Amino acid sequence: MGRRTINRIARKRAAGMTLIEMLVAIFLVGIALTLTLYTLLKVNELWNRTRHVAALERNARRVLSRLSTELRSTIAAGDSSGLELRVSSKRTSVTDIDGDTIAVPNDTLLIHNPAENLTKQLNLATVKQWVAGEMKECLTGLDFKFLDPGGGWREDWQGGGMPEAVKISLIIHDKYMNSYRVRFTEISVPQ
């Protein structure tokens, strides 16, 4: 091979890219674009999930605040000497993402103030009237617990006297959250 042949090969290489080099470049650009698109889709999904969960939490706090206010206002209305608190506990079956059936508390709290002729019923149906959209679909349970003067939490409260506090829990069944049973809880002090 002479010097002239080597110079001709070198000029051909300098003049352009081979087909193999072009295919490798296209393949690498394709991989880079695919990774970029995948990252953008994941970021968008995370953004939507975070926005959804934040809206659920905001609505849950609003509902719990309203439940607490309703409880306090009924108890504080005028003479509360004959006040009665009663809870009716039942469980509702809900199917989670894995197809398992779980029992969710679905309590009804009845507050009766005979001196003021005032009765309020707080239950899941009442709470669902206060919310709209996805929150209405996600709200699956309502749970009341009562702190007795001895310091223990009880599932029910029948008759005389007032509990030291009432723990109100909302049970949310939501597709975006890792846990399909999320509790939002507020402790309301009736006095």
C-alpha positions in Angstrom: 0.0 0.0 0.0 1.5 3.3 -1.1 1.4 6.7 0.4 -1.2 7.8 -2.1 -3.7 5.1 -1.1 -3.3 6.0 2.6 -3.9 9.7 1.8 -7.1 8.8 -0.2 -8.5 6.7 2.6 -7.7 9.5 5.1 -9.5 12.0 2.9 -12.6 9.8 2.5 -12.8 9.4 6.3 -12.4 13.2 6.8 -15.1 14.0 4.2 -18.0 12.3 6.2 -19.4 9.7 8.6 -20.0 6.1 7.8 -23.4 4.5 8.0 -22.5 2.7 11.2 -21.4 5.9 12.9 -24.6 7.5 11.9 -26.7 4.7 13.3 -24.8 4.7 16.6 -25.4 8.4 16.9 -29.1 8.1 16.2 -29.4 5.2 18.7 -27.6 7.3 21.4 -29.8 10.4 20.8 -32.9 8.1 20.9 -31.8 6.7 24.3 -31.2 10.2 25.6 -34.7 11.4 24.4 -36.4 8.4 25.9 -34.8 8.9 29.3 -35.7 12.6 29.2 -39.3 11.9 28.3 -39.5 9.2 31.0 -38.2 11.6 33.6 -40.6 14.3 32.6 -43.6 11.9 32.8 -42.5 10.7 36.3 -42.1 14.3 37.5 -45.6 15.1 36.1 -47.1 12.1 37.8 -45.4 13.0 41.1 -46.7 16.6 40.8 -50.3 15.4 40.2 -50.1 13.0 43.1 -48.7 15.6 45.4 -51.3 18.2 44.4 -54.1 15.6 44.9 -52.9 14.5 48.3 -52.5 18.1 49.4 -56.1 18.9 48.3 -57.3 15.8 50.2 -55.4 16.8 53.4 -56.7 20.4 53.1 -60.3 19.1 52.7 -59.9 16.6 55.6 -58.6 19.4 57.9 -61.6 21.6 56.9 -64.1 18.7 57.5 -62.5 17.9 60.9 -62.6 21.5 61.9 -66.3 21.7 61.0 -67.1 18.5 62.9 -65.3 19.9 65.9 -67.1 23.2 65.7 -70.5 21.4 65.3 -69.7 19.3 68.3 -68.6 22.3 70.5 -71.5 24.5 69.4 -74.2 21.9 70.2 -72.6 21.2 73.6 -72.1 24.9 74.4 -75.7 26.0 73.4 -77.3 27.3 76.5 -77.9 24.9 79.4 -76.0 21.7 78.9 -76.9 20.0 82.2 -79.0 17.2 80.6 -76.8 16.8 77.5 -76.6 13.4 76.1 -74.0 12.0 73.7 -74.6 8.6 72.0 -72.7 6.9 69.3 -73.9 4.2 67.0 -71.0 2.1 65.7 -71.1 0.0 62.6 -68.6 -1.2 60.1 -68.7 -0.7 56.3 -66.9 -3.1 54.0 -64.5 -1.5 51.5 -62.4 -3.2 48.9 -58.8 -2.0 48.7 -56.4 -2.0 45.8 -55.3 -5.6 46.4 -58.9 -6.8 46.2 -59.0 -7.4 50.0 -62.2 -6.4 51.8 -61.5 -4.3 54.9 -64.0 -3.1 57.6 -64.0 0.6 58.0 -65.7 2.3 61.0 -68.8 4.2 60.0 -70.0 5.8 63.3 -73.0 8.1 63.9 -72.7 10.6 66.8 -76.0 11.8 68.3 -75.9 14.9 70.4 -79.0 15.8 72.3 -79.4 19.0 74.4 -83.0 18.7 75.9 -82.8 22.1 77.6 -82.4 23.8 74.2 -84.5 21.3 72.4 -81.5 20.7 70.1 -80.4 17.5 68.5 -77.6 17.0 66.0 -76.6 13.9 64.2 -73.0 13.7 62.8 -72.3 10.8 60.5 -70.7 10.0 57.2 -73.7 11.1 55.1 -73.7 14.6 56.8 -70.0 15.0 56.3 -70.2 14.0 52.6 -72.7 16.9 52.1 -69.9 19.3 53.2 -67.4 18.2 50.5 -67.3 18.0 46.8 -65.5 16.2 44.0 -62.9 13.5 44.7 -63.1 14.0 48.4 -66.7 12.8 48.4 -65.7 9.6 46.7 -62.6 9.0 48.8 -64.3 9.5 52.2 -65.2 6.1 53.4 -65.5 6.2 57.2 -66.0 8.3 60.3 -64.8 7.1 63.8 -65.5 8.7 67.2 -63.6 7.8 70.4 -64.3 9.3 73.8 -61.8 10.1 76.6 -63.3 9.1 79.9 -62.3 10.9 83.1 -60.1 8.0 84.0 -57.9 8.7 81.0 -58.8 5.8 78.7 -60.3 6.1 75.2 -63.6 4.3 74.7 -65.4 3.2 71.6 -68.8 4.3 72.9 -70.3 6.9 75.2 -73.7 6.4 76.6 -75.6 8.6 78.9 -74.4 10.8 81.8 -71.7 13.3 81.9 -69.4 14.6 79.3 -66.2 12.9 78.0 -63.0 14.8 78.6 -62.4 14.9 74.8 -63.7 13.4 71.6 -61.3 12.0 69.0 -62.8 12.4 65.5 -61.1 10.4 62.7 -61.9 10.5 59.0 -61.0 7.4 57.0 -59.9 8.1 53.4 -59.6 5.4 50.8 -57.5 6.9 48.0 -55.7 5.6 44.9 -52.8 8.0 45.0 -51.7 7.4 48.6 -49.5 4.5 49.4 -51.8 3.4 52.2 -55.4 2.9 51.2 -56.7 3.6 54.7 -55.5 7.0 55.8 -56.8 8.5 59.0 -57.0 12.2 59.6 -57.7 12.8 63.3 -58.6 15.8 65.4 -59.2 15.8 69.2 -62.0 18.1 70.2 -62.5 19.1 73.8 -66.2 19.6 74.4 -66.1 21.9 77.5 
